[in-house]
Amino acid sequence: MIEPRSSLAAGAGAWIRTGTPLVLFVALGLPAGALGVAWPQMRASLGAPLAGLGLLLAALTVAYFVASAGSGALGARLGTATLLASGCGLAACGVLGLGLATAWWMVPAVTLLLGGGSGLIDAAANAHTSLNRGVRFMGWLHASWAAGAALGPLVVVTAMGMTGSWRASFIVMAVAFLAVGFLVSYRRHDWIGKALDPHQAPEAATEQGSGRRRALVLLIGLFVLGAGLEATAGDWCYTQLTAGRSLPASLAGLGATLFWAGLAGGRVAMGLFANRIAPDRLLDISIALSAVGAVAFWLAPPLASAVIALPMLGAAVSVIFPLLLSITPARVGSAMTSHAVGYELAAGTLGGGGLPALTGLVLQSAGLLTLGPLLTVFAAGLLVLHLVSRLTPSRVA
């Protein structure tokens, strides 16, 4: 029996509706993985200073922060599809500018476009997902970003092998952003919000303005510490294991790889199984395991820290970010969610960039062995703040 053509079209439309946000986040992750790999060749060809990568990342972070913080107001005016398409256009201009730059001074300027576009995409897609899709889809969304970040280095290496230059990789990324932006515009009806299921996001939780503000402040604090713990562990674990604890580079590298593998694996597992446990309960487990992983990294022998504690920590922190986004409507209400998600992602940007930088200053002055205690302090602060948020009434009968 042949299915009616309308049924096939409906099935294809459902696949496109489901797949577009995931492809969008793969594209969003590409530059994150590509910049570090392309930087040595970029610096040589553009005559950039040694510390230029820091300036590039600072410009990216500032623009991302401003765009994500302002995304709620922009989304209310323009709509989610227009905001996403605009973000794709800005990001495409940014990476295309990187690929075509002929002088170093151009790089920070065009990086502002990439950061602004990325911030708009991240905030708008996460807000839409938290309001209109389940917690499993949120896991797949963030796993898609991790997949894009993993593909970024491969894009750079392949482009250099085929063309002898890093520039082609950024042109490919620009094409990817433009293609997804056109798809979002063409399928703009997919991004129209639906009514929330009251069992998933009780509106009674959000009727009192003071309760909503208190819940948002707690969520912002959780984002700062959660993103900071994740980034600090990922950025500094290899250096501490090798230079601080004398572990061979091969084993320290394995530990760092296992951390990021745990991060990706945790998000895939969330996409597969998160519907079997309440998001709040899963957040309890992940934050508690983060504290255990941080303490284990600090106190365990070097080899155990690398191959046991680091993947445990990576898997535990992997779901904190998407889970916090998923529970935002229940904590602050649907009307406030788009604004809240923008503020949360801006806070995550501050934590993910600021806490590793502060950690570097502490490690330089107090020694590399202080990384374990610092991670434990971040994890303990995250746990305490989470307990406060759980004990603070956020639902009004």
N, C-alpha and C positions, 0 to 999 in steps of 0.2 A: 504493500500500500504506500503510495506516494503522499508525503505530507503536503498540505496546501501551501502555496507560495507565501501567503500572509503569515503562516506559522513559522516558516523558515526565516522570513524577514524579521519577525518579532524575536526569534532566537538569536539572530545575528545582532540585532539592536541591543539585546540584553548583554551579550558578550562585550560589545563595544562600550556600553555604559559601565560595566564592571572593570574592563581593562584599561580605559582611558586614564583614570587616576593613578593606576599602577605604573603605566608607561610614563606618565607625567613625572612621577617620583623617581623613576629610573633616570630620566633626563636630568632631574634636579640633583641627583647624586653624582653625576659624571664629573663636573668641575671639581668637586671636593676631593675625589681620588686622583684627578689629573694634574692639579696645580703643582703639587710637591714633586711629582716625577718629571714634569716639563721644566721646572724652575732652573736647573743647571744650564740647560741649553738656552732658555729664555735670557738668563742673566748674561751669558756669553755673547749672544747675538745683539742684545740691546745695550750692553755696557752698563748694566745695573749694578748698584753697590751691593756689597755682601749682605747687608741687613735689609735689602730690598724686599725679600719675601715677607718679612715682618710688616713692612709698610703696606704691601699688597693685601695681606690678611687683615690688617687693621681697617683699611678702606672697605673691604668686603664686610667685615663685622659691623662697622658703623652704619653702612647703608642697609644691611639686613635688619639691624635693630630698629632703625627709623621706619622702614617699610612695614615690618611686621607689627610694630606698635600702632601704626596708623591704619592698618588693614581693615579693622572693624568699621571705622567711619567711612572709608572708601567703599567697602563692600556694601554698606547700607545704601550708598548713593548709586553705585554702578551695577551692583549685582555680582554674584559669584563668577559667572562665566566671563563677563567683561574684565573683572579683576584678574582672573587667571590668564586670559589671553593677553592682557596688558603686561602681566608679569613675564610671560613667555617672550613677548616682544622685547622687553627691556633686557632680559637675560640673554636673548639671542644677540642683541646689539653689543652687550658686554663681552661675550666670548668671541664674537666676530671681531670686535675691536682689539682684543688680545691677540688674535691670530694675524691681524693686519698691522699691528703697531710697529712703527719704524724707529721709535725713540722711547727711552725709559719713562719720560715724563707722561707719556700717554697712558701707561699701564695703570697707575692708581686711578686715573680719571675714568677709564672705561670699566675698571673693576667696581666702581660705585654703581654703574648700571647693572652689572651682574648681581651684586649684593642686593640692590633694591628689588630687582625682578625676582630673585630667589626668595626674598622675604615675603613678597606678595603671594607667590605660589604656595609656599609652605603654610602660611597662615590661612589663606582662603580654602585650600584643599583640606587641611586638618579641621577647620571649623565646620565645613560641609559634612565631612565624614563623621565627626562627633555627633552631629545633629541628625543625620539621615541614614547612617549605616551602623552596623554592629561593631562590637569590640574586636571580633575576628578580622574584619576588613581593615580596621585600624592597624592590626598587627601586620597584615600583608602590605599595607601602604608603607610602613616604615621598613619592612624587609625589602621592599622594592628600592627604597633609597639606598640601603646598604648594598644591594646588587649593583646599582648604578655607580656607587663609590668604588666598588671592587672592579667594575669594568673600565673606570676612568684611566688607570695606569695602562691597561691593555690597549685602549684607544691611542694613547700617546706613543707607546712602543711600536704599535702597528704602523701608525702614520710615519714615524721616523724611519722605520724599516722600508716603507714603500716610497717615501718622498725625500728622505734625508733631512727632514725639517719637522720641528714640533708644531709649526703653524697649521698644518692640515688638520690636526686633531681638534683644534678649537673651531675650525670652520665646520667640521663634522658635527660638533656639539651645537653650533649655531643652527645648523639645518635641523637637528633633532628638536630643539626648542621651538623653532618655527613650525615644524610639522605638527607637533603636539598642540601648539597654540591654535593652528587652523582647525584641528580636529575638535578642540574644545569649543571654538566659535561655531563650527558646523553643528555640533551636538549640544548647543547651549541649553536646550530644554532638559538635558540630563542633570543640570546643576541647579534646577529650581527646587527649593527646599520642600520637604513634605511635613505633614503634621507628625509630631512626636507621639510615640506610644507612651501613654501615661505610666505604664509599668516600667518603662526604661528610663524615663526622665521626669519624675514627678514634679509638676509645677508648684505643688504646695511647698516644695523646698525653697522656693525663690521669691515668695511674695513680700518678704520683709527686706527692705533695702539694706539695713545694717547687717543682716545675716549674709546677704549676697556679697557685700563688700568684705566682710570678715573671711568668708570662704575664698574669695578671690585672692586676698592677701596671703592666706595660707598656701594656696595653690602656687602663687608666684614664688614664695619661699621654697617650696618643694621643687619647682623647676630649676631654680638657681643651684640648689645643692645636688639634685639628681644629675643635671647636665655637668656640673663641675666634677662630681665624683667620677662619672664616666670618662670625661675628657682627661682628667688628671691621671687616672690609672692608665689609660691608653697612651698618653704622651710620655709619661715618665717611667713606666715599669721597666723598659729595656735598659735605660741608662742606670737605674738603681741596681738592677740585678747584675749588670756587668761591672760597672765602675764602683758600685757601693758594696756589693756582696760577692764579687769575684766569681760569678758564674760564667762558664764559657759562653762565647757569643752565640754559638749554635743553639744551646739550650735556652738562653735568654730570648733569642729570636723565636724559638718554638713557643715559649710562654706568651710572648706578645701576639703571635699568630693565634694561639688558642684563646686569648682574650677576645680578639675580634671575631673569631669563629663562634665563641659563645654568645657574643652580641648578636650576630646574624642568626644563629640557631635559635636563640630565645625568641626572636621576633617571628621566625617561621613557625615555631611551636605555638606562639600566641595566635597566629593565623589559622592553625589547624585545630587547636583544642580549647581556645579561650572561652568558648560558649558553655563549657562544662563546669565552670566555676564563676561565681559572681566577681565582677571587676574589683570591688573593694576588697574582697578576700584575697584575690590574686595579688593585689597591691600590697596587702599585709605580708604575704609570703615573700614577694620579691624584695621588699625593703628590709625585712628581717634577714634574708639570705645575703643581701648586700653588706650588712653589718658583719655577718659571720665571715664572708669572703675577705673583707678589709682586714679584720683581725687576723685571719689565717695568713694573709699575705705578709702582715707585719711580723708574726711570731713563729711561723713555720720555717723549717730549714729552706735554704735557697731553692733547691730543686723542687720541693713540694710547693713552695710559693709560686714557682713558674708553671708547673704542669697540673696543679690541683686548684690552688687558690685563685689564680688569674682566670681560668675558664669559668669557675663558679661565679666570680665577681662579674665577669662579662655577661653571662647568662642572666644573672639577677638584675643588673642595671638595665639590660636591654629592653625590658617591658615597662619600666617605670615611666618613661616619656610618653609612649602611646597610651598607657593606661590612664595617666593623669589627663590626657586630652579626652579620652573616652568618657571619663566621669565628670567632666566640666559641666555639661548641661544639667546634670543632677545636682550639682553643687551651686551653680549660679543662675540657672534658668536659661531657657532657650533664647529669650530676647537679648540676653547679655552675652551669649556664648561667643559670637563672632568677635566682639571686642575683647572678651576675656582670653580667647585663644591667641589673639595678636599680642596681648600683654605677656602671656605665658611664654610664647616663643621668644619674645624680646628678652625676658628674664633668663630663659635657657641660653640665649646667646651670650648674655653677660656672664652667667655661671660657667659655660663651656669655654669661654675665652679668658675670663678674669681669674678664676680659681687656679687653672694650670700656670698662669703667669705669676700669680702670687706664690704658688708652690715653688716655682723656679727660684724666686728670690730667697725663700726660706732654705731651700736645699743648698743654694750657693753659700749662705752664711752659716747654717747649722750642720750641713753635711747631708749626703744622699740617704743615709739611714733614717732620716726623719720622714721619708715618704710614707712608710707604713703607719706611723702615728697620725700623720696628716689625713691619710685616707680614712683611718678609723674615726677621726674627729668629724670629717665630712659625713660619713655613714651614720655616726651617732646623732649628729644634728638632723639628718634626714629622718631618722627613726623617731626622734623626739617630736619633730614638727608634724610627722605623719600621725603620731598618737594624739597630738593636740587636735589635728583636723578631724580625726575619727571621734574624739570625745566631745568636740564642739557641735552642738545641734545645728544641722544644716537642712533639716526637713521640718516644715511647720505643718502640723495637722490641720 
